[in-house]
Amino acid sequence: MAFVPGDIVQLKSGSPALTVVTASDTDVSVVWFAEDSGEFRTHALPAIALDKLEVADFDDEDEDDEEDEDEDED
């Protein structure tokens, strides 16, 4: 699968959502915000280890997080 800058991807084994910065046939450079450190992180990963996330998939995760926070407040 070919990735292009701006795609939202995730490791096939699971990870936070990652944003593609650059991509070749074999390597993909990604960026994400690491909440634990409050910093942006970047890394180059093998393209074969990534799956593209649909925007709807990413939105569903955000909604689940908001529901969990609402339950914690009660």
PDB file of N, H, CA, C and O in Angstrom:
ATOM      1  N   MET A   1       0.851  -1.188   0.000  1.00  0.00           N
ATOM      2  CA  MET A   1       0.000   0.000   0.000  1.00  0.00           C
ATOM      3  C   MET A   1       0.888   1.240   0.000  1.00  0.00           C
ATOM      4  O   MET A   1       1.853   1.318   0.761  1.00  0.00           O
ATOM      5  N   ALA A   2       0.569   2.185  -0.834  1.00  0.00           N
ATOM      6  H   ALA A   2      -0.214   2.121  -1.452  1.00  0.00           H
ATOM      7  CA  ALA A   2       1.328   3.430  -0.910  1.00  0.00           C
ATOM      8  C   ALA A   2       0.722   4.459   0.051  1.00  0.00           C
ATOM      9  O   ALA A   2      -0.495   4.635   0.112  1.00  0.00           O
ATOM     10  N   PHE A   3       1.580   5.116   0.779  1.00  0.00           N
ATOM     11  H   PHE A   3       2.568   4.973   0.730  1.00  0.00           H
ATOM     12  CA  PHE A   3       1.148   6.167   1.706  1.00  0.00           C
ATOM     13  C   PHE A   3       1.575   7.510   1.145  1.00  0.00           C
ATOM     14  O   PHE A   3       2.577   7.611   0.438  1.00  0.00           O
ATOM     15  N   VAL A   4       0.807   8.541   1.467  1.00  0.00           N
ATOM     16  H   VAL A   4      -0.007   8.460   2.042  1.00  0.00           H
ATOM     17  CA  VAL A   4       1.144   9.897   1.033  1.00  0.00           C
ATOM     18  C   VAL A   4       1.136  10.810   2.254  1.00  0.00           C
ATOM     19  O   VAL A   4       0.441  10.531   3.231  1.00  0.00           O
ATOM     20  N   PRO A   5       1.909  11.907   2.207  1.00  0.00           N
ATOM     21  CA  PRO A   5       1.913  12.836   3.330  1.00  0.00           C
ATOM     22  C   PRO A   5       0.483  13.258   3.697  1.00  0.00           C
ATOM     23  O   PRO A   5      -0.338  13.569   2.834  1.00  0.00           O
ATOM     24  N   GLY A   6       0.223  13.258   4.995  1.00  0.00           N
ATOM     25  H   GLY A   6       0.890  13.006   5.696  1.00  0.00           H
ATOM     26  CA  GLY A   6      -1.090  13.622   5.494  1.00  0.00           C
ATOM     27  C   GLY A   6      -1.963  12.424   5.841  1.00  0.00           C
ATOM     28  O   GLY A   6      -2.956  12.573   6.554  1.00  0.00           O
ATOM     29  N   ASP A   7      -1.608  11.229   5.344  1.00  0.00           N
ATOM     30  H   ASP A   7      -0.801  11.108   4.765  1.00  0.00           H
ATOM     31  CA  ASP A   7      -2.358  10.027   5.713  1.00  0.00           C
ATOM     32  C   ASP A   7      -2.230   9.793   7.214  1.00  0.00           C
ATOM     33  O   ASP A   7      -1.194  10.081   7.813  1.00  0.00           O
ATOM     34  N   ILE A   8      -3.286   9.271   7.807  1.00  0.00           N
ATOM     35  H   ILE A   8      -4.128   9.037   7.320  1.00  0.00           H
ATOM     36  CA  ILE A   8      -3.248   8.864   9.203  1.00  0.00           C
ATOM     37  C   ILE A   8      -3.075   7.356   9.202  1.00  0.00           C
ATOM     38  O   ILE A   8      -3.858   6.632   8.587  1.00  0.00           O
ATOM     39  N   VAL A   9      -2.040   6.883   9.899  1.00  0.00           N
ATOM     40  H   VAL A   9      -1.404   7.470  10.398  1.00  0.00           H
ATOM     41  CA  VAL A   9      -1.706   5.465   9.898  1.00  0.00           C
ATOM     42  C   VAL A   9      -1.551   4.966  11.334  1.00  0.00           C
ATOM     43  O   VAL A   9      -1.550   5.745  12.287  1.00  0.00           O
ATOM     44  N   GLN A  10      -1.422   3.660  11.457  1.00  0.00           N
ATOM     45  H   GLN A  10      -1.423   3.027  10.683  1.00  0.00           H
ATOM     46  CA  GLN A  10      -1.227   3.019  12.745  1.00  0.00           C
ATOM     47  C   GLN A  10      -0.406   1.761  12.516  1.00  0.00           C
ATOM     48  O   GLN A  10      -0.521   1.124  11.470  1.00  0.00           O
ATOM     49  N   LEU A  11       0.420   1.402  13.486  1.00  0.00           N
ATOM     50  H   LEU A  11       0.514   1.920  14.336  1.00  0.00           H
ATOM     51  CA  LEU A  11       1.123   0.135  13.397  1.00  0.00           C
ATOM     52  C   LEU A  11       0.108  -0.995  13.349  1.00  0.00           C
ATOM     53  O   LEU A  11      -0.912  -0.942  14.036  1.00  0.00           O
ATOM     54  N   LYS A  12       0.373  -2.001  12.558  1.00  0.00           N
ATOM     55  H   LYS A  12       1.202  -2.044  12.000  1.00  0.00           H
ATOM     56  CA  LYS A  12      -0.529  -3.147  12.464  1.00  0.00           C
ATOM     57  C   LYS A  12      -0.701  -3.821  13.820  1.00  0.00           C
ATOM     58  O   LYS A  12      -1.741  -4.421  14.090  1.00  0.00           O
ATOM     59  N   SER A  13       0.306  -3.726  14.663  1.00  0.00           N
ATOM     60  H   SER A  13       1.151  -3.238  14.444  1.00  0.00           H
ATOM     61  CA  SER A  13       0.243  -4.332  15.989  1.00  0.00           C
ATOM     62  C   SER A  13      -0.413  -3.420  17.019  1.00  0.00           C
ATOM     63  O   SER A  13      -0.567  -3.796  18.182  1.00  0.00           O
ATOM     64  N   GLY A  14      -0.801  -2.214  16.588  1.00  0.00           N
ATOM     65  H   GLY A  14      -0.676  -1.909  15.644  1.00  0.00           H
ATOM     66  CA  GLY A  14      -1.451  -1.258  17.470  1.00  0.00           C
ATOM     67  C   GLY A  14      -0.516  -0.136  17.869  1.00  0.00           C
ATOM     68  O   GLY A  14       0.656  -0.369  18.168  1.00  0.00           O
ATOM     69  N   SER A  15      -1.028   1.072  17.875  1.00  0.00           N
ATOM     70  H   SER A  15      -1.979   1.262  17.632  1.00  0.00           H
ATOM     71  CA  SER A  15      -0.255   2.248  18.267  1.00  0.00           C
ATOM     72  C   SER A  15      -1.194   3.444  18.261  1.00  0.00           C
ATOM     73  O   SER A  15      -2.339   3.338  17.821  1.00  0.00           O
ATOM     74  N   PRO A  16      -0.708   4.588  18.752  1.00  0.00           N
ATOM     75  CA  PRO A  16      -1.506   5.804  18.563  1.00  0.00           C
ATOM     76  C   PRO A  16      -1.616   6.116  17.074  1.00  0.00           C
ATOM     77  O   PRO A  16      -0.894   5.540  16.259  1.00  0.00           O
ATOM     78  N   ALA A  17      -2.510   7.016  16.725  1.00  0.00           N
ATOM     79  H   ALA A  17      -3.096   7.484  17.386  1.00  0.00           H
ATOM     80  CA  ALA A  17      -2.613   7.471  15.337  1.00  0.00           C
ATOM     81  C   ALA A  17      -1.348   8.249  14.998  1.00  0.00           C
ATOM     82  O   ALA A  17      -0.891   9.079  15.784  1.00  0.00           O
ATOM     83  N   LEU A  18      -0.789   7.980  13.831  1.00  0.00           N
ATOM     84  H   LEU A  18      -1.160   7.306  13.192  1.00  0.00           H
ATOM     85  CA  LEU A  18       0.438   8.610  13.357  1.00  0.00           C
ATOM     86  C   LEU A  18       0.132   9.329  12.047  1.00  0.00           C
ATOM     87  O   LEU A  18      -0.666   8.841  11.248  1.00  0.00           O
ATOM     88  N   THR A  19       0.753  10.474  11.821  1.00  0.00           N
ATOM     89  H   THR A  19       1.402  10.871  12.471  1.00  0.00           H
ATOM     90  CA  THR A  19       0.557  11.223  10.586  1.00  0.00           C
ATOM     91  C   THR A  19       1.776  11.071   9.697  1.00  0.00           C
ATOM     92  O   THR A  19       2.900  11.312  10.136  1.00  0.00           O
ATOM     93  N   VAL A  20       1.562  10.672   8.450  1.00  0.00           N
ATOM     94  H   VAL A  20       0.648  10.476   8.094  1.00  0.00           H
ATOM     95  CA  VAL A  20       2.649  10.499   7.491  1.00  0.00           C
ATOM     96  C   VAL A  20       3.205  11.865   7.096  1.00  0.00           C
ATOM     97  O   VAL A  20       2.462  12.769   6.714  1.00  0.00           O
ATOM     98  N   VAL A  21       4.537  11.996   7.197  1.00  0.00           N
ATOM     99  H   VAL A  21       5.141  11.262   7.507  1.00  0.00           H
ATOM    100  CA  VAL A  21       5.224  13.214   6.778  1.00  0.00           C
ATOM    101  C   VAL A  21       5.833  13.010   5.396  1.00  0.00           C
ATOM    102  O   VAL A  21       5.642  13.827   4.496  1.00  0.00           O
ATOM    103  N   THR A  22       6.563  11.920   5.238  1.00  0.00           N
ATOM    104  H   THR A  22       6.719  11.255   5.969  1.00  0.00           H
ATOM    105  CA  THR A  22       7.130  11.541   3.941  1.00  0.00           C
ATOM    106  C   THR A  22       6.993  10.033   3.793  1.00  0.00           C
ATOM    107  O   THR A  22       6.895   9.302   4.778  1.00  0.00           O
ATOM    108  N   ALA A  23       6.989   9.578   2.528  1.00  0.00           N
ATOM    109  H   ALA A  23       7.069  10.172   1.728  1.00  0.00           H
ATOM    110  CA  ALA A  23       6.856   8.139   2.304  1.00  0.00           C
ATOM    111  C   ALA A  23       7.554   7.722   1.016  1.00  0.00           C
ATOM    112  O   ALA A  23       7.509   8.418   0.002  1.00  0.00           O
ATOM    113  N   SER A  24       8.198   6.567   1.093  1.00  0.00           N
ATOM    114  H   SER A  24       8.234   6.002   1.917  1.00  0.00           H
ATOM    115  CA  SER A  24       8.747   5.922  -0.097  1.00  0.00           C
ATOM    116  C   SER A  24       8.063   4.556  -0.190  1.00  0.00           C
ATOM    117  O   SER A  24       7.149   4.264   0.581  1.00  0.00           O
ATOM    118  N   ASP A  25       8.500   3.732  -1.121  1.00  0.00           N
ATOM    119  H   ASP A  25       9.243   3.969  -1.748  1.00  0.00           H
ATOM    120  CA  ASP A  25       7.905   2.403  -1.252  1.00  0.00           C
ATOM    121  C   ASP A  25       8.180   1.527  -0.037  1.00  0.00           C
ATOM    122  O   ASP A  25       7.403   0.623   0.267  1.00  0.00           O
ATOM    123  N   THR A  26       9.285   1.793   0.658  1.00  0.00           N
ATOM    124  H   THR A  26       9.916   2.528   0.410  1.00  0.00           H
ATOM    125  CA  THR A  26       9.676   0.911   1.758  1.00  0.00           C
ATOM    126  C   THR A  26       9.633   1.556   3.140  1.00  0.00           C
ATOM    127  O   THR A  26       9.425   0.855   4.131  1.00  0.00           O
ATOM    128  N   ASP A  27       9.823   2.876   3.233  1.00  0.00           N
ATOM    129  H   ASP A  27       9.992   3.445   2.428  1.00  0.00           H
ATOM    130  CA  ASP A  27       9.890   3.560   4.529  1.00  0.00           C
ATOM    131  C   ASP A  27       8.908   4.711   4.598  1.00  0.00           C
ATOM    132  O   ASP A  27       8.635   5.380   3.601  1.00  0.00           O
ATOM    133  N   VAL A  28       8.377   4.931   5.804  1.00  0.00           N
ATOM    134  H   VAL A  28       8.598   4.388   6.614  1.00  0.00           H
ATOM    135  CA  VAL A  28       7.425   6.015   6.031  1.00  0.00           C
ATOM    136  C   VAL A  28       7.884   6.796   7.252  1.00  0.00           C
ATOM    137  O   VAL A  28       8.102   6.218   8.316  1.00  0.00           O
ATOM    138  N   SER A  29       8.032   8.101   7.103  1.00  0.00           N
ATOM    139  H   SER A  29       7.854   8.571   6.239  1.00  0.00           H
ATOM    140  CA  SER A  29       8.360   8.972   8.228  1.00  0.00           C
ATOM    141  C   SER A  29       7.053   9.503   8.800  1.00  0.00           C
ATOM    142  O   SER A  29       6.221  10.044   8.072  1.00  0.00           O
ATOM    143  N   VAL A  30       6.875   9.343  10.120  1.00  0.00           N
ATOM    144  H   VAL A  30       7.551   8.904  10.712  1.00  0.00           H
ATOM    145  CA  VAL A  30       5.624   9.735  10.764  1.00  0.00           C
ATOM    146  C   VAL A  30       5.888  10.688  11.922  1.00  0.00           C
ATOM    147  O   VAL A  30       6.999  10.770  12.447  1.00  0.00           O
ATOM    148  N   VAL A  31       4.835  11.405  12.306  1.00  0.00           N
ATOM    149  H   VAL A  31       3.933  11.338  11.880  1.00  0.00           H
ATOM    150  CA  VAL A  31       4.886  12.296  13.466  1.00  0.00           C
ATOM    151  C   VAL A  31       3.629  12.049  14.289  1.00  0.00           C
ATOM    152  O   VAL A  31       2.571  11.737  13.743  1.00  0.00           O
ATOM    153  N   TRP A  32       3.753  12.192  15.615  1.00  0.00           N
ATOM    154  H   TRP A  32       4.613  12.446  16.059  1.00  0.00           H
ATOM    155  CA  TRP A  32       2.606  12.068  16.512  1.00  0.00           C
ATOM    156  C   TRP A  32       2.893  12.870  17.770  1.00  0.00           C
ATOM    157  O   TRP A  32       4.041  13.224  18.037  1.00  0.00           O
ATOM    158  N   PHE A  33       1.861  13.156  18.539  1.00  0.00           N
ATOM    159  H   PHE A  33       0.928  12.868  18.322  1.00  0.00           H
ATOM    160  CA  PHE A  33       2.003  13.880  19.787  1.00  0.00           C
ATOM    161  C   PHE A  33       1.999  12.869  20.926  1.00  0.00           C
ATOM    162  O   PHE A  33       1.028  12.138  21.124  1.00  0.00           O
ATOM    163  N   ALA A  34       3.100  12.839  21.669  1.00  0.00           N
ATOM    164  H   ALA A  34       3.889  13.433  21.509  1.00  0.00           H
ATOM    165  CA  ALA A  34       3.220  11.926  22.811  1.00  0.00           C
ATOM    166  C   ALA A  34       2.694  12.642  24.049  1.00  0.00           C
ATOM    167  O   ALA A  34       3.373  13.499  24.614  1.00  0.00           O
ATOM    168  N   GLU A  35       1.495  12.290  24.461  1.00  0.00           N
ATOM    169  H   GLU A  35       0.944  11.594  24.001  1.00  0.00           H
ATOM    170  CA  GLU A  35       0.860  12.972  25.583  1.00  0.00           C
ATOM    171  C   GLU A  35       1.646  12.821  26.879  1.00  0.00           C
ATOM    172  O   GLU A  35       1.644  13.731  27.708  1.00  0.00           O
ATOM    173  N   ASP A  36       2.320  11.683  27.069  1.00  0.00           N
ATOM    174  H   ASP A  36       2.321  10.943  26.395  1.00  0.00           H
ATOM    175  CA  ASP A  36       3.054  11.466  28.306  1.00  0.00           C
ATOM    176  C   ASP A  36       4.201  12.461  28.489  1.00  0.00           C
ATOM    177  O   ASP A  36       4.513  12.848  29.615  1.00  0.00           O
ATOM    178  N   SER A  37       4.826  12.874  27.387  1.00  0.00           N
ATOM    179  H   SER A  37       4.573  12.560  26.473  1.00  0.00           H
ATOM    180  CA  SER A  37       5.929  13.831  27.481  1.00  0.00           C
ATOM    181  C   SER A  37       5.525  15.229  27.039  1.00  0.00           C
ATOM    182  O   SER A  37       6.262  16.190  27.262  1.00  0.00           O
ATOM    183  N   GLY A  38       4.347  15.350  26.407  1.00  0.00           N
ATOM    184  H   GLY A  38       3.749  14.570  26.226  1.00  0.00           H
ATOM    185  CA  GLY A  38       3.904  16.651  25.924  1.00  0.00           C
ATOM    186  C   GLY A  38       4.719  17.158  24.742  1.00  0.00           C
ATOM    187  O   GLY A  38       4.830  18.365  24.530  1.00  0.00           O
ATOM    188  N   GLU A  39       5.289  16.232  23.974  1.00  0.00           N
ATOM    189  H   GLU A  39       5.198  15.252  24.146  1.00  0.00           H
ATOM    190  CA  GLU A  39       6.136  16.601  22.842  1.00  0.00           C
ATOM    191  C   GLU A  39       5.709  15.863  21.575  1.00  0.00           C
ATOM    192  O   GLU A  39       5.104  14.793  21.628  1.00  0.00           O
ATOM    193  N   PHE A  40       6.041  16.465  20.441  1.00  0.00           N
ATOM    194  H   PHE A  40       6.533  17.335  20.398  1.00  0.00           H
ATOM    195  CA  PHE A  40       5.863  15.771  19.170  1.00  0.00           C
ATOM    196  C   PHE A  40       7.039  14.843  18.972  1.00  0.00           C
ATOM    197  O   PHE A  40       8.174  15.185  19.304  1.00  0.00           O
ATOM    198  N   ARG A  41       6.771  13.679  18.437  1.00  0.00           N
ATOM    199  H   ARG A  41       5.849  13.401  18.167  1.00  0.00           H
ATOM    200  CA  ARG A  41       7.806  12.688  18.153  1.00  0.00           C
ATOM    201  C   ARG A  41       7.766  12.360  16.663  1.00  0.00           C
ATOM    202  O   ARG A  41       6.716  12.445  16.027  1.00  0.00           O
ATOM    203  N   THR A  42       8.905  11.989  16.120  1.00  0.00           N
ATOM    204  H   THR A  42       9.759  11.919  16.636  1.00  0.00           H
ATOM    205  CA  THR A  42       8.990  11.546  14.732  1.00  0.00           C
ATOM    206  C   THR A  42       9.786  10.255  14.682  1.00  0.00           C
ATOM    207  O   THR A  42      10.631   9.991  15.537  1.00  0.00           O
ATOM    208  N   HIS A  43       9.501   9.457  13.665  1.00  0.00           N
ATOM    209  H   HIS A  43       8.815   9.671  12.970  1.00  0.00           H
ATOM    210  CA  HIS A  43      10.227   8.198  13.503  1.00  0.00           C
ATOM    211  C   HIS A  43      10.003   7.685  12.086  1.00  0.00           C
ATOM    212  O   HIS A  43       8.954   7.929  11.490  1.00  0.00           O
ATOM    213  N   ALA A  44      10.980   6.980  11.555  1.00  0.00           N
ATOM    214  H   ALA A  44      11.832   6.781  12.040  1.00  0.00           H
ATOM    215  CA  ALA A  44      10.827   6.308  10.257  1.00  0.00           C
ATOM    216  C   ALA A  44      10.495   4.847  10.522  1.00  0.00           C
ATOM    217  O   ALA A  44      11.162   4.185  11.317  1.00  0.00           O
ATOM    218  N   LEU A  45       9.476   4.356   9.862  1.00  0.00           N
ATOM    219  H   LEU A  45       8.934   4.894   9.216  1.00  0.00           H
ATOM    220  CA  LEU A  45       8.997   2.988  10.051  1.00  0.00           C
ATOM    221  C   LEU A  45       8.909   2.273   8.706  1.00  0.00           C
ATOM    222  O   LEU A  45       8.725   2.920   7.674  1.00  0.00           O
ATOM    223  N   PRO A  46       9.038   0.949   8.705  1.00  0.00           N
ATOM    224  CA  PRO A  46       8.840   0.209   7.460  1.00  0.00           C
ATOM    225  C   PRO A  46       7.373   0.277   7.028  1.00  0.00           C
ATOM    226  O   PRO A  46       6.477   0.064   7.845  1.00  0.00           O
ATOM    227  N   ALA A  47       7.134   0.563   5.788  1.00  0.00           N
ATOM    228  H   ALA A  47       7.862   0.736   5.125  1.00  0.00           H
ATOM    229  CA  ALA A  47       5.769   0.703   5.268  1.00  0.00           C
ATOM    230  C   ALA A  47       4.951  -0.565   5.504  1.00  0.00           C
ATOM    231  O   ALA A  47       3.745  -0.483   5.736  1.00  0.00           O
ATOM    232  N   ILE A  48       5.573  -1.706   5.448  1.00  0.00           N
ATOM    233  H   ILE A  48       6.553  -1.772   5.259  1.00  0.00           H
ATOM    234  CA  ILE A  48       4.850  -2.976   5.611  1.00  0.00           C
ATOM    235  C   ILE A  48       4.249  -3.126   7.015  1.00  0.00           C
ATOM    236  O   ILE A  48       3.349  -3.942   7.213  1.00  0.00           O
ATOM    237  N   ALA A  49       4.733  -2.351   7.983  1.00  0.00           N
ATOM    238  H   ALA A  49       5.464  -1.688   7.822  1.00  0.00           H
ATOM    239  CA  ALA A  49       4.253  -2.462   9.365  1.00  0.00           C
ATOM    240  C   ALA A  49       3.060  -1.560   9.651  1.00  0.00           C
ATOM    241  O   ALA A  49       2.557  -1.541  10.774  1.00  0.00           O
ATOM    242  N   LEU A  50       2.595  -0.802   8.637  1.00  0.00           N
ATOM    243  H   LEU A  50       3.004  -0.817   7.725  1.00  0.00           H
ATOM    244  CA  LEU A  50       1.555   0.198   8.860  1.00  0.00           C
ATOM    245  C   LEU A  50       0.262  -0.110   8.117  1.00  0.00           C
ATOM    246  O   LEU A  50       0.269  -0.698   7.036  1.00  0.00           O
ATOM    247  N   ASP A  51      -0.844   0.301   8.724  1.00  0.00           N
ATOM    248  H   ASP A  51      -0.849   0.779   9.602  1.00  0.00           H
ATOM    249  CA  ASP A  51      -2.156   0.285   8.085  1.00  0.00           C
ATOM    250  C   ASP A  51      -2.683   1.703   8.047  1.00  0.00           C
ATOM    251  O   ASP A  51      -2.506   2.457   9.004  1.00  0.00           O
ATOM    252  N   LYS A  52      -3.328   2.076   6.954  1.00  0.00           N
ATOM    253  H   LYS A  52      -3.472   1.464   6.177  1.00  0.00           H
ATOM    254  CA  LYS A  52      -3.950   3.391   6.856  1.00  0.00           C
ATOM    255  C   LYS A  52      -5.256   3.383   7.646  1.00  0.00           C
ATOM    256  O   LYS A  52      -6.054   2.453   7.531  1.00  0.00           O
ATOM    257  N   LEU A  53      -5.465   4.422   8.445  1.00  0.00           N
ATOM    258  H   LEU A  53      -4.817   5.177   8.538  1.00  0.00           H
ATOM    259  CA  LEU A  53      -6.712   4.580   9.173  1.00  0.00           C
ATOM    260  C   LEU A  53      -7.625   5.501   8.390  1.00  0.00           C
ATOM    261  O   LEU A  53      -7.180   6.501   7.828  1.00  0.00           O
ATOM    262  N   GLU A  54      -8.876   5.168   8.356  1.00  0.00           N
ATOM    263  H   GLU A  54      -9.238   4.356   8.813  1.00  0.00           H
ATOM    264  CA  GLU A  54      -9.862   6.059   7.760  1.00  0.00           C
ATOM    265  C   GLU A  54     -10.175   7.143   8.779  1.00  0.00           C
ATOM    266  O   GLU A  54     -10.091   6.899   9.983  1.00  0.00           O
ATOM    267  N   VAL A  55     -10.529   8.320   8.323  1.00  0.00           N
ATOM    268  H   VAL A  55     -10.597   8.517   7.345  1.00  0.00           H
ATOM    269  CA  VAL A  55     -10.837   9.420   9.230  1.00  0.00           C
ATOM    270  C   VAL A  55     -11.964   9.019  10.175  1.00  0.00           C
ATOM    271  O   VAL A  55     -11.940   9.401  11.345  1.00  0.00           O
ATOM    272  N   ALA A  56     -12.938   8.269   9.709  1.00  0.00           N
ATOM    273  H   ALA A  56     -12.958   7.958   8.758  1.00  0.00           H
ATOM    274  CA  ALA A  56     -14.045   7.816  10.558  1.00  0.00           C
ATOM    275  C   ALA A  56     -13.517   6.939  11.694  1.00  0.00           C
ATOM    276  O   ALA A  56     -14.019   7.029  12.814  1.00  0.00           O
ATOM    277  N   ASP A  57     -12.506   6.083  11.429  1.00  0.00           N
ATOM    278  H   ASP A  57     -12.099   6.010  10.519  1.00  0.00           H
ATOM    279  CA  ASP A  57     -11.916   5.245  12.471  1.00  0.00           C
ATOM    280  C   ASP A  57     -11.281   6.108  13.548  1.00  0.00           C
ATOM    281  O   ASP A  57     -11.422   5.841  14.741  1.00  0.00           O
ATOM    282  N   PHE A  58     -10.587   7.138  13.114  1.00  0.00           N
ATOM    283  H   PHE A  58     -10.473   7.355  12.145  1.00  0.00           H
ATOM    284  CA  PHE A  58      -9.904   8.028  14.049  1.00  0.00           C
ATOM    285  C   PHE A  58     -10.920   8.809  14.870  1.00  0.00           C
ATOM    286  O   PHE A  58     -10.724   8.985  16.072  1.00  0.00           O
ATOM    287  N   ASP A  59     -12.001   9.281  14.254  1.00  0.00           N
ATOM    288  H   ASP A  59     -12.160   9.138  13.278  1.00  0.00           H
ATOM    289  CA  ASP A  59     -13.046  10.018  14.970  1.00  0.00           C
ATOM    290  C   ASP A  59     -13.722   9.140  16.010  1.00  0.00           C
ATOM    291  O   ASP A  59     -14.044   9.620  17.097  1.00  0.00           O
ATOM    292  N   ASP A  60     -13.945   7.863  15.707  1.00  0.00           N
ATOM    293  H   ASP A  60     -13.683   7.473  14.824  1.00  0.00           H
ATOM    294  CA  ASP A  60     -14.570   6.944  16.656  1.00  0.00           C
ATOM    295  C   ASP A  60     -13.731   6.796  17.914  1.00  0.00           C
ATOM    296  O   ASP A  60     -14.283   6.725  19.013  1.00  0.00           O
ATOM    297  N   GLU A  61     -12.407   6.748  17.780  1.00  0.00           N
ATOM    298  H   GLU A  61     -11.959   6.806  16.888  1.00  0.00           H
ATOM    299  CA  GLU A  61     -11.524   6.635  18.938  1.00  0.00           C
ATOM    300  C   GLU A  61     -11.670   7.860  19.824  1.00  0.00           C
ATOM    301  O   GLU A  61     -11.714   7.727  21.047  1.00  0.00           O
ATOM    302  N   ASP A  62     -11.746   9.053  19.237  1.00  0.00           N
ATOM    303  H   ASP A  62     -11.710   9.160  18.243  1.00  0.00           H
ATOM    304  CA  ASP A  62     -11.905  10.282  20.007  1.00  0.00           C
ATOM    305  C   ASP A  62     -13.218  10.278  20.772  1.00  0.00           C
ATOM    306  O   ASP A  62     -13.259  10.692  21.930  1.00  0.00           O
ATOM    307  N   GLU A  63     -14.294   9.815  20.138  1.00  0.00           N
ATOM    308  H   GLU A  63     -14.261   9.479  19.197  1.00  0.00           H
ATOM    309  CA  GLU A  63     -15.596   9.765  20.797  1.00  0.00           C
ATOM    310  C   GLU A  63     -15.566   8.784  21.961  1.00  0.00           C
ATOM    311  O   GLU A  63     -16.152   9.058  23.008  1.00  0.00           O
ATOM    312  N   ASP A  64     -14.895   7.647  21.801  1.00  0.00           N
ATOM    313  H   ASP A  64     -14.419   7.424  20.950  1.00  0.00           H
ATOM    314  CA  ASP A  64     -14.783   6.678  22.887  1.00  0.00           C
ATOM    315  C   ASP A  64     -14.041   7.280  24.069  1.00  0.00           C
ATOM    316  O   ASP A  64     -14.429   7.059  25.217  1.00  0.00           O
ATOM    317  N   ASP A  65     -12.974   8.044  23.808  1.00  0.00           N
ATOM    318  H   ASP A  65     -12.659   8.224  22.876  1.00  0.00           H
ATOM    319  CA  ASP A  65     -12.214   8.690  24.868  1.00  0.00           C
ATOM    320  C   ASP A  65     -13.074   9.694  25.620  1.00  0.00           C
ATOM    321  O   ASP A  65     -13.011   9.768  26.847  1.00  0.00           O
ATOM    322  N   GLU A  66     -13.881  10.472  24.891  1.00  0.00           N
ATOM    323  H   GLU A  66     -13.931  10.412  23.894  1.00  0.00           H
ATOM    324  CA  GLU A  66     -14.746  11.468  25.518  1.00  0.00           C
ATOM    325  C   GLU A  66     -15.794  10.793  26.390  1.00  0.00           C
ATOM    326  O   GLU A  66     -16.099  11.289  27.474  1.00  0.00           O
ATOM    327  N   GLU A  67     -16.356   9.665  25.939  1.00  0.00           N
ATOM    328  H   GLU A  67     -16.108   9.262  25.058  1.00  0.00           H
ATOM    329  CA  GLU A  67     -17.352   8.939  26.722  1.00  0.00           C
ATOM    330  C   GLU A  67     -16.729   8.410  28.005  1.00  0.00           C
ATOM    331  O   GLU A  67     -17.355   8.460  29.063  1.00  0.00           O
ATOM    332  N   ASP A  68     -15.487   7.896  27.921  1.00  0.00           N
ATOM    333  H   ASP A  68     -14.979   7.854  27.061  1.00  0.00           H
ATOM    334  CA  ASP A  68     -14.802   7.400  29.105  1.00  0.00           C
ATOM    335  C   ASP A  68     -14.575   8.524  30.106  1.00  0.00           C
ATOM    336  O   ASP A  68     -14.736   8.317  31.309  1.00  0.00           O
ATOM    337  N   GLU A  69     -14.201   9.715  29.633  1.00  0.00           N
ATOM    338  H   GLU A  69     -14.070   9.883  28.656  1.00  0.00           H
ATOM    339  CA  GLU A  69     -13.979  10.855  30.511  1.00  0.00           C
ATOM    340  C   GLU A  69     -15.275  11.276  31.179  1.00  0.00           C
ATOM    341  O   GLU A  69     -15.275  11.611  32.364  1.00  0.00           O
ATOM    342  N   ASP A  70     -16.391  11.267  30.437  1.00  0.00           N
ATOM    343  H   ASP A  70     -16.391  10.995  29.474  1.00  0.00           H
ATOM    344  CA  ASP A  70     -17.691  11.643  31.001  1.00  0.00           C
ATOM    345  C   ASP A  70     -18.081  10.671  32.116  1.00  0.00           C
ATOM    346  O   ASP A  70     -18.603  11.095  33.147  1.00  0.00           O
ATOM    347  N   GLU A  71     -17.835   9.376  31.922  1.00  0.00           N
ATOM    348  H   GLU A  71     -17.411   9.032  31.085  1.00  0.00           H
ATOM    349  CA  GLU A  71     -18.157   8.374  32.939  1.00  0.00           C
ATOM    350  C   GLU A  71     -17.318   8.564  34.189  1.00  0.00           C
ATOM    351  O   GLU A  71     -17.805   8.361  35.302  1.00  0.00           O
ATOM    352  N   ASP A  72     -16.032   8.960  34.014  1.00  0.00           N
ATOM    353  H   ASP A  72     -15.636   9.124  33.110  1.00  0.00           H
ATOM    354  CA  ASP A  72     -15.144   9.170  35.144  1.00  0.00           C
ATOM    355  C   ASP A  72     -15.595  10.352  36.000  1.00  0.00           C
ATOM    356  O   ASP A  72     -15.373  10.357  37.211  1.00  0.00           O
ATOM    357  N   GLU A  73     -16.224  11.351  35.384  1.00  0.00           N
ATOM    358  H   GLU A  73     -16.404  11.347  34.401  1.00  0.00           H
ATOM    359  CA  GLU A  73     -16.640  12.534  36.087  1.00  0.00           C
ATOM    360  C   GLU A  73     -17.869  12.273  36.962  1.00  0.00           C
ATOM    361  O   GLU A  73     -18.086  12.990  37.939  1.00  0.00           O
ATOM    362  N   ASP A  74     -18.676  11.263  36.630  1.00  0.00           N
ATOM    363  H   ASP A  74     -18.500  10.680  35.836  1.00  0.00           H
ATOM    364  CA  ASP A  74     -19.911  10.970  37.390  1.00  0.00           C
ATOM    365  C   ASP A  74     -19.631  10.351  38.730  1.00  0.00           C
ATOM    366  O   ASP A  74     -20.562  10.051  39.478  1.00  0.00           O
TER     367      ASP A  74
END
